[in-house]
Amino acid sequence: MKIIIAGAGEVGTHLAKMLSQEKLDIVLMDPDEERLVFPNSNMDILSMIGNPTSLKNLEEAGIKNTDLFVSVTPEETTNVMACMLAHNLGARRTLARINNYEYLLPKNKDFFENLGINAMIYPEMLAAKEIVSDIRRPWTRQYWELFGGAIILIGVKIRENSLLVDKQIMELPSEDKLYHIVAIKRQNETIIPRGNDYIKAGDLLFFTTTKAHVEEVRKQAGKEDPEVKKIFIMGGSRIAIRACQYLPNNIRIKLIEIDKEKSHRIAEVVPSNVLVINGDGRDMELLKQEGIKDSQAFVALTENASTNILACLAAKRYGVFKTIAKIENLDYISLAESMDIGAVINKKLIAASYIYQFLLDADVSNVKCLTFANADVAELIARPKAKITRKPVKDLRLPHDMTLGGIIRDGEPMLVNGSTQIQAYDHVVVFCLDSAMRKLEDYFN
């Protein structure tokens, strides 16, 4: 499979790094030569200095035989134009990064398809939606609705007070299958658990369950669930503005922006429940004056990861229950986890997980990269006579880096155990380490 990625910024470079592990034919294009230099990198990609809106450069990159063209430059107009040109020059599928929510409205889908743009991604909007999800359920580290909410994936940090601590997986109740533990993140290791694995305090557990049993997962994990009435947001980015627009209007939001002109512009576009404050979010006196002690959540969205982490730690000192930090440097994510930052927002991982689903030959409706674990969650459809349908789960000899988290059959959600037999056209939740993602095709095709 040949893939051309236009734009060697954060999203494009991370996507290229991730795909280079898959032994695919990758071309990374950017007009700035300096952005194509990767010291001490073993990426197996072809770097090319070129403009994605140049017909000559696209042809030199081999656009005619390209399976997927991805344009993720910072300029929306460049991305849209590049995909139109790539389509007309022979690219089979195209994807553009955009900054305009209107483009994603269902009524515009056919219009862009006719232009040759098969898919669009707005990373800031996806990041804002993750923030809203994190705030709605502050006791979780991650909360994702799969198959339209039929199956829920929950990441929870386990403390000493949890009913699960020091128990083996096989000891947990199995008669009424309320949840399934699909992964354990322990320090820097992600484990796909088996029956004899123990749960320890400090583990980050990933559960699959149904909406009816989310509360049971919370109780088992020993978590409080405070009502979020007041939020502080530091940094007036596009993500912050979108999050303010998506959050319920009964939540009081204080958005702190250090740039005076920018704070005035933000005040004109956010809802009435948002108070925009011109100031420094790192100023503890300012936070105390504005009532940080009475807030339940603190979201740090500046462009500096260190600033965001330190601000979240300060907020926790004042008793804030939920902290969320935007961290684009992947090396800082494990640091944030060790410091108990409640949730991490990373546009690179969000965008990469969305784009990744285009690359699997199996019928994939969704793929998510887990921020705190080197793992992915995929929603797949079992094809007739696929390997996954031939035997009960316990006899399939699934790789140790893969497990099944649940299925949707005839519209009904079901959790999976050893005796479950996957049937053709079942929608299946698969949890796997990075090393197993390409193995999915062997089981589902």
Buried (B, 14 or more C-beta within 10 A) or exposed (E): BBBBBBBBBBBBBBBBBBBBBBEBBBBBBBBEEEBBEBEEEEBBBBBBEBBBBBEEBBEEBBBEEBBBBBBBBEBBEBBBBBBBBBBEBBBBBBBBBBBBEEBBEEEEBEEBEEBBBBBBBBBBBBBBBBBBBBBEBBBBBBBBEBBEEBBBBBBBBBEEEBEBBEBEBEEBEEEEBBBBBBBBBBEEEBBBBEEEBBBBEEBBBBBBBBEEBBEBBBEBBBBEEEEBEBBBBBBBBBBBBBBBBBBEEEBBBBBBBBEEEBBEEBBEEBEEBBEBBBBBBBEBEBBEEBEBEEBBBBBBBBEBBEBBBBBBBBBBEBEBBBBBBBBBBBEBBBBBBEBEBBBBBBBBBBBBBBBBBBBBEBBBEBBBBBBBBEBBBBBBBBBEEBBBBEEEBEEBEBBEBBBBBBBBBEEEBBBBEEEBEBEEBBBBBBBBBBBBBBBBBEBBB
